[in-house]
Each structure stands twice: as C-alpha cells, then as structure tokens.
Amino acid sequence: MHQSTIRLKDLAVAALEDLKAEAITILDVTTMSSMTDIMIVASGRSNRQVRSLTQHLVSKAKAAGIPPLGVEGEREGEWGLVDLGDVIVHVMQPTVRDFYQLEKLWQIDDSASAEDV
C-alpha cells in the first residue's frame, strides 16, 4: 500500500476520532476492489453527529489539499459517504450500519483484513 494511502487513512481516522465516532473499522479491500484500497466504516449516534462527522472529514481533507471526489447522504444524517479516492469513508447510525453490514460484505473470509480502532 502506498504511503499516501496510509496518510489519507490516518487523516480520515483522526477526523472521525476528533468528533467521537464510534466503532471505527478499517477494511483493506485492495484485493477485492479496483475503485479503492481502504474502506472505513464508523458510527455516529444521531443524525446531527453523522452530519457533523461527514462535514468535519470533508473540511479536514480539503485543508490537507485532498478535496473529496464525492460526498453523499449527509443531508439526511442517517448515513454519509466521503469518497477520497484510495480511501472511502462510510459514517452511519448504528441501525443503518446493522442493516447494511458493510464489514460482512467486504470480508470474503476470516483472513480478510479488518482493524477496529
């Protein structure tokens, strides 16, 4: 994995931790996807927190000179997606996260790499 991808992952995790995101999980999907290398999934407790986490991540990325390629879902606040290219971040309320189960979707077997922060 490139150093720039690792720095981008670290930036995203730090931004999520700034506003107390819960259950931050990092998935290495380099062998499963050609669109990204890292998926990060995190939970926010409310619509307001999900929106704040998404907006904060976008601000931190822009400040670092990495404008997101796309931002989705932040208006409703049930989930948000920030596409940073090599790193894609999903922020969801726990019930939405339980419904979509992205961690299961992106793990083919027990040997797939997932890291809880």
C-alpha positions as CSV (number, residue, x, y, z in Angstrom):
1,M,0.0,0.0,0.0
2,H,1.3,3.5,-0.9
3,Q,2.4,5.9,1.9
4,S,-0.1,8.5,0.5
5,T,-2.9,6.0,1.1
6,I,-1.8,5.3,4.6
7,R,-1.6,9.0,5.4
8,L,-5.1,9.5,3.9
9,K,-6.4,6.7,6.1
10,D,-4.8,8.2,9.1
11,L,-6.2,11.6,8.3
12,A,-9.7,10.2,8.0
13,V,-9.5,8.2,11.2
14,A,-8.2,11.2,13.1
15,A,-11.0,13.4,11.8
16,L,-13.6,10.7,12.9
17,E,-11.9,10.4,16.3
18,D,-12.0,14.2,16.7
19,L,-15.8,14.1,16.9
20,K,-16.1,10.9,18.8
21,A,-17.2,8.5,16.1
22,E,-17.8,5.0,17.4
23,A,-16.8,1.6,16.3
24,I,-14.3,2.8,13.6
25,T,-13.4,-0.2,11.4
26,I,-10.7,-0.1,8.7
27,L,-11.1,-2.6,5.8
28,D,-8.2,-3.3,3.4
29,V,-10.0,-4.0,0.1
30,T,-7.1,-3.8,-2.2
31,T,-7.5,-7.4,-3.4
32,M,-11.3,-7.0,-3.7
33,S,-11.8,-3.7,-5.4
34,S,-10.2,-1.7,-8.2
35,M,-12.0,1.5,-7.1
36,T,-10.4,2.0,-3.7
37,D,-7.8,0.5,-1.3
38,I,-9.3,1.2,2.1
39,M,-12.9,1.4,3.4
40,I,-13.5,2.9,6.7
41,V,-16.9,2.4,8.5
42,A,-17.8,4.4,11.6
43,S,-20.9,5.0,13.6
44,G,-22.5,8.3,14.8
45,R,-25.1,8.3,17.5
46,S,-27.6,10.7,15.9
47,N,-28.4,12.5,12.6
48,R,-26.6,15.5,13.9
49,Q,-23.4,13.6,14.7
50,V,-23.4,11.7,11.4
51,R,-23.7,15.0,9.5
52,S,-21.0,16.6,11.7
53,L,-18.6,13.7,11.3
54,T,-19.1,13.8,7.5
55,Q,-18.6,17.6,7.3
56,H,-15.6,17.5,9.6
57,L,-13.9,14.9,7.5
58,V,-14.6,16.9,4.3
59,S,-13.1,20.0,6.0
60,K,-10.0,18.2,7.2
61,A,-9.4,16.6,3.8
62,K,-9.8,19.9,2.0
63,A,-7.4,21.6,4.5
64,A,-4.9,18.9,3.7
65,G,-5.2,19.6,0.0
66,I,-7.3,16.5,-0.8
67,P,-10.8,17.6,-1.9
68,P,-13.2,14.7,-1.8
69,L,-14.2,13.1,-5.1
70,G,-17.8,12.9,-3.8
71,V,-19.9,13.3,-0.7
72,E,-23.3,11.5,-0.4
73,G,-26.1,11.2,2.1
74,E,-25.1,13.9,4.6
75,R,-28.3,15.8,4.3
76,E,-30.5,13.2,5.9
77,G,-27.9,12.3,8.6
78,E,-28.7,8.5,8.7
79,W,-25.5,7.8,6.7
80,G,-22.8,9.7,5.0
81,L,-20.2,8.6,2.4
82,V,-17.0,10.5,1.7
83,D,-15.0,9.4,-1.4
84,L,-11.4,10.3,-1.0
85,G,-10.2,8.1,-3.9
86,D,-8.0,5.5,-2.3
87,V,-10.0,5.7,0.9
88,I,-13.8,5.7,1.1
89,V,-15.4,6.5,4.4
90,H,-18.9,5.4,5.5
91,V,-20.5,7.1,8.5
92,M,-23.8,5.6,9.7
93,Q,-26.1,5.5,12.6
94,P,-25.9,2.1,14.3
95,T,-29.3,0.8,13.0
96,V,-28.3,1.7,9.4
97,R,-24.9,0.1,9.8
98,D,-26.5,-3.1,11.2
99,F,-28.8,-3.2,8.2
100,Y,-26.2,-2.8,5.5
101,Q,-23.4,-4.8,7.3
102,L,-20.7,-3.4,5.1
103,E,-18.0,-5.2,7.1
104,K,-19.5,-8.6,6.1
105,L,-19.9,-7.5,2.5
106,W,-16.3,-6.6,2.1
107,Q,-14.9,-9.6,4.0
108,I,-14.8,-12.7,1.9
109,D,-13.4,-14.9,4.7
110,D,-11.8,-14.8,8.2
111,S,-8.4,-14.0,6.7
112,A,-9.6,-10.7,5.2
113,S,-8.0,-7.7,6.9
114,A,-10.2,-5.6,9.3
115,E,-8.9,-3.4,12.0
116,D,-11.0,-1.9,14.8
117,V,-9.8,1.4,16.1
